[in-house]
Amino acid sequence: MRRLLVIYTYIFLFISSGNSELISATNESVKNNQNQLNENYLYKLPTTDYIIGVGDKLNISVSRDIPELMTVVTVDGEGTIYLPKLNRVFVKNLTQTELNNLLNEAYAKFVRYPNVEVLVTEYRPIRVQVRGEVENPGLHTLEGAFSVLPAEKIKDGPVLKGNNNALEYSYKGLSYFFPTLFDAIRASGGITEYSDLSNIKIIRKNNLSNGGGKITTEINYESMMKNGDNSPNIRVYDSDIIIVKKREKPNSMILGQASLYNLNPKFINVFVTGRVNVPGTYEIPQASVLTDAIALAGGSKVVKGPLTFIRFNSDGTYDKRKFRYRNSTKRGSYKNPKLKNGDLIFIGESFATATTQIIGELTSPLRGIVSTYALLKVLED
């Protein structure tokens, strides 16, 4: 008993010593941060500020002492707005700071001490290109900002916040979340087991004050998924190009992490037809294999003829397999593959009958993935 007491005493002293060192290090870090924190922090404006475009709604105040020069305008299709005294002016491709400065110069002819304030109150939808190793690469449209509060609860006061997967902005009590890299990848259908998230390339339009053109950065998004570091989850802007590189070898672990972080959809849609009891489109869990989809379709009838499996790849190619169906085939194997969104399964069915059925019954979840022309071309090969 005495020996146990001595052991517990050493353990307590060891833990206490470790905690005191941790507290000491933390306090030192806080002191250093406090010493570095000064008025200059307030002027750390973003170098890649939001660029105004067609559809943005702006609240413009020239001077708070002159309410008749306050106006709310929407950027029209030509990139212009109408302002008191200035009439029609071109504002497209300007940041808020740039527009502030230019309007201060323009209104100096009419107002002694103009103090222009430009605030974006409604953000236009943005379009981003997601290329490379994602399930559905291409041009994707995201909401410029989306709200989680009903409009009737609007109050005064802009506030900036942050959360795990989006940047939050509040204006008049209406909270907005800005689309981020997470949202762009998710809109592209998520990642594959070959996606290299450690080096995602983003190409962005540069603002005019910094010379225009394009700027490029590379982001390690994998650190966020492994360590919970949210800093790589940056806001995406209109016309951003996001490139996800491809690994040489598959990494099945990354798909599990993607599902955990909700980066990949938890369910996919596949089409099963032919000699099954209930043919049609099925929503199945992400990790499902071919035999799972057939079982969900009520199982196969007496099979006459081979099974044909078709997958449309993100690069425009397709994978077409033809083999005898056995429900005992190893999961994840060539004849019992792990399924992806948009996969087509034909069991013991003639191509003519299958084509007619799929064109007639293909539901909306698959229409964006499989075109009639693409299907006919594959079946003819």
Rosetta blueprint (number, residue, H / E / L):
1 M L
2 R H
3 R H
4 L H
5 L H
6 V H
7 I H
8 Y H
9 T H
10 Y H
11 I H
12 F H
13 L H
14 F H
15 I H
16 S H
17 S H
18 G H
19 N H
20 S H
21 E H
22 L H
23 I H
24 S H
25 A H
26 T H
27 N H
28 E H
29 S H
30 V H
31 K H
32 N H
33 N H
34 Q H
35 N H
36 Q H
37 L L
38 N L
39 E H
40 N H
41 Y H
42 L H
43 Y H
44 K L
45 L L
46 P L
47 T L
48 T L
49 D L
50 Y L
51 I E
52 I L
53 G L
54 V L
55 G L
56 D L
57 K E
58 L E
59 N E
60 I E
61 S E
62 V L
63 S L
64 R L
65 D L
66 I L
67 P H
68 E H
69 L H
70 M E
71 T E
72 V E
73 V E
74 T E
75 V L
76 D L
77 G L
78 E L
79 G L
80 T E
81 I E
82 Y E
83 L E
84 P L
85 K L
86 L L
87 N E
88 R E
89 V E
90 F E
91 V L
92 K L
93 N L
94 L L
95 T E
96 Q H
97 T H
98 E H
99 L H
100 N H
101 N H
102 L H
103 L H
104 N H
105 E H
106 A H
107 Y H
108 A L
109 K L
110 F L
111 V L
112 R L
113 Y L
114 P L
115 N L
116 V L
117 E E
118 V E
119 L E
120 V E
121 T E
122 E E
123 Y L
124 R L
125 P L
126 I E
127 R E
128 V E
129 Q E
130 V E
131 R E
132 G E
133 E L
134 V E
135 E L
136 N L
137 P L
138 G E
139 L E
140 H E
141 T E
142 L E
143 E L
144 G L
145 A L
146 F E
147 S E
148 V L
149 L L
150 P L
151 A H
152 E H
153 K H
154 I L
155 K L
156 D L
157 G L
158 P L
159 V E
160 L E
161 K E
162 G E
163 N L
164 N L
165 N L
166 A L
167 L E
168 E E
169 Y E
170 S E
171 Y E
172 K L
173 G L
174 L E
175 S E
176 Y E
177 F E
178 F E
179 P L
180 T E
181 L H
182 F H
183 D H
184 A H
185 I H
186 R H
187 A H
188 S L
189 G L
190 G L
191 I E
192 T L
193 E L
194 Y L
195 S E
196 D E
197 L E
198 S E
199 N E
200 I E
201 K E
202 I E
203 I E
204 R E
205 K E
206 N L
207 N L
208 L H
209 S H
210 N H
211 G L
212 G L
213 G L
214 K E
215 I E
216 T E
217 T E
218 E E
219 I E
220 N L
221 Y L
222 E H
223 S H
224 M H
225 M H
226 K H
227 N H
228 G L
229 D L
230 N L
231 S L
232 P L
233 N L
234 I L
235 R E
236 V L
237 Y L
238 D L
239 S L
240 D L
241 I E
242 I E
243 I E
244 V E
245 K E
246 K E
247 R L
248 E L
249 K L
250 P L
251 N L
252 S H
253 M H
254 I H
255 L H
256 G H
257 Q H
258 A H
259 S H
260 L H
261 Y L
262 N L
263 L L
264 N L
265 P L
266 K L
267 F E
268 I E
269 N E
270 V E
271 F E
272 V E
273 T E
274 G E
275 R L
276 V E
277 N L
278 V L
279 P L
280 G E
281 T E
282 Y E
283 E E
284 I E
285 P E
286 Q L
287 A L
288 S L
289 V E
290 L H
291 T H
292 D H
293 A H
294 I H
295 A H
296 L H
297 A L
298 G L
299 G L
300 S E
301 K L
302 V L
303 V L
304 K L
305 G L
306 P L
307 L E
308 T E
309 F E
310 I E
311 R E
312 F E
313 N L
314 S L
315 D L
316 G L
317 T L
318 Y E
319 D E
320 K E
321 R E
322 K E
323 F E
324 R L
325 Y L
326 R L
327 N L
328 S L
329 T L
330 K L
331 R L
332 G L
333 S L
334 Y L
335 K L
336 N L
337 P L
338 K E
339 L L
340 K L
341 N L
342 G L
343 D L
344 L E
345 I E
346 F E
347 I E
348 G L
349 E L
350 S L
351 F H
352 A H
353 T H
354 A H
355 T H
356 T H
357 Q H
358 I H
359 I H
360 G H
361 E H
362 L L
363 T L
364 S H
365 P H
366 L H
367 R H
368 G L
369 I L
370 V L
371 S L
372 T H
373 Y H
374 A H
375 L H
376 L H
377 K H
378 V H
379 L H
380 E H
381 D L
